[in-house]
C-alpha cells in the first residue's frame, strides 16, 4: 500500500501504449496533486500508440514523452488501487488492489482516428 498522503492508482493493460496511458493521463489531468497515478503493461510495446498520443493532444494533454513501462511488483505494492483494462487473464490479479471492469474501450490498434 502507498504511504503517500494521497491515494495511488495504477492502470494496467497488456502493452501500456494506449488504454492505460490514456486513463493515467486523464486521471492525472483531473486529479492533479490529489492522486498519484502510474501505468504499466504486462508485455509493454516498444513505443506508444501514435493515435493515442494524437487524440490526447487534441484535448490538450501531451503524452508524447511517455514510454510503455513494464508492470512490476513494486509498482503494485506502491499502489492503493490497480485497475486492469481489457487484458483479461494477461494481466495478473492482485487481491485487495485490483478492480477489473469492462471499460468498453477496444484496443486502439484496431481503430483509426
C-alpha positions as CSV (number, residue, x, y, z in Angstrom):
1,X,0.0,0.0,0.0
2,X,1.0,3.5,-0.6
3,X,2.4,5.5,2.3
4,X,1.6,8.8,0.4
5,X,-0.9,11.2,1.9
6,X,-2.9,10.9,-1.4
7,X,-4.3,7.8,-3.0
8,X,-2.2,6.0,-5.6
9,X,-3.7,4.4,-8.7
10,X,-2.0,2.0,-11.2
11,X,-3.6,1.5,-14.6
12,X,-2.6,-1.8,-16.4
13,X,-3.1,-3.1,-19.9
14,X,-1.0,-5.5,-21.9
15,X,1.1,-3.1,-24.0
16,X,0.9,0.1,-21.9
17,X,0.8,2.0,-25.2
18,X,-2.9,3.0,-25.4
19,X,-5.7,2.5,-22.9
20,X,-3.7,2.5,-19.6
21,X,-1.7,5.5,-20.8
22,X,-4.8,7.4,-21.7
23,X,-6.6,6.6,-18.4
24,X,-3.5,7.7,-16.5
25,X,-3.3,10.9,-18.5
26,X,-6.9,11.8,-17.8
27,X,-6.7,10.9,-14.1
28,X,-3.6,13.0,-13.8
29,X,-5.3,15.9,-15.5
30,X,-8.5,15.6,-13.4
31,X,-6.9,14.6,-10.1
32,X,-4.0,17.0,-10.1
33,X,-2.0,16.7,-6.9
34,X,-4.8,14.9,-5.1
35,X,-3.8,11.5,-6.6
36,X,-0.6,9.7,-7.6
37,X,-1.0,8.0,-11.0
38,X,1.0,5.2,-12.7
39,X,0.5,3.0,-15.7
40,X,2.3,-0.2,-16.8
41,X,1.9,-3.2,-19.1
42,X,2.3,-7.0,-18.7
43,X,4.0,-7.1,-22.1
44,X,5.0,-3.5,-22.9
45,X,5.1,-2.4,-26.5
46,X,8.3,-0.8,-27.9
47,X,6.6,2.5,-28.5
48,X,3.4,4.5,-27.7
49,X,0.4,4.2,-30.0
50,X,0.6,7.4,-32.1
51,X,-3.1,7.5,-32.5
52,X,-3.5,7.8,-28.7
53,X,-0.8,10.5,-28.4
54,X,-2.5,12.4,-31.2
55,X,-6.0,12.0,-29.7
56,X,-4.9,13.2,-26.3
57,X,-3.0,16.1,-27.9
58,X,-6.3,17.2,-29.5
59,X,-7.8,17.7,-26.0
60,X,-4.7,19.5,-24.7
61,X,-2.9,16.5,-23.0
62,X,0.7,15.9,-24.1
63,X,1.9,12.4,-23.5
64,X,4.5,12.4,-26.3
65,X,7.3,11.9,-23.8
66,X,5.7,8.8,-22.3
67,X,7.0,5.3,-23.0
68,X,5.5,1.9,-22.3
69,X,6.6,0.6,-18.9
70,X,6.8,-2.9,-17.6
71,X,4.5,-4.0,-14.7
72,X,6.5,-4.6,-11.6
73,X,5.6,-6.0,-8.2
74,X,7.0,-2.7,-6.7
75,X,4.5,-0.6,-8.7
76,X,1.7,-2.8,-7.5
77,X,2.8,-2.7,-3.9
78,X,3.1,1.1,-4.1
79,X,-0.5,1.5,-5.4
80,X,-3.7,1.6,-3.4
81,X,-5.7,0.5,-6.4
82,X,-4.8,-1.4,-9.5
83,X,-7.2,-1.1,-12.5
84,X,-6.7,-3.6,-15.3
85,X,-8.1,-2.5,-18.7
86,X,-9.1,-5.1,-21.2
87,X,-6.3,-7.5,-20.7
88,X,-8.3,-10.4,-19.2
89,X,-6.0,-13.1,-17.9
90,X,-2.9,-11.5,-19.5
91,X,-2.9,-9.0,-16.6
92,X,-2.3,-10.5,-13.1
93,X,-4.8,-10.2,-10.4
94,X,-3.8,-8.6,-7.1
95,X,-6.3,-9.4,-4.3
96,X,-7.5,-6.3,-2.4
97,X,-6.0,-4.0,-5.0
98,X,-7.3,-5.0,-8.5
99,X,-10.5,-3.7,-9.9
100,X,-11.5,-5.5,-13.1
101,X,-14.0,-3.6,-15.1
102,X,-15.1,-3.9,-18.7
103,X,-14.3,-0.4,-19.8
104,X,-15.9,-0.7,-23.2
105,X,-12.8,0.6,-25.0
106,X,-11.4,-1.8,-27.5
107,X,-7.7,-1.8,-28.3
108,X,-6.7,1.4,-30.2
109,X,-4.5,-0.6,-32.5
110,X,-7.7,-1.8,-34.2
111,X,-9.0,1.7,-35.0
112,X,-8.1,4.8,-36.9
113,X,-8.7,8.2,-35.5
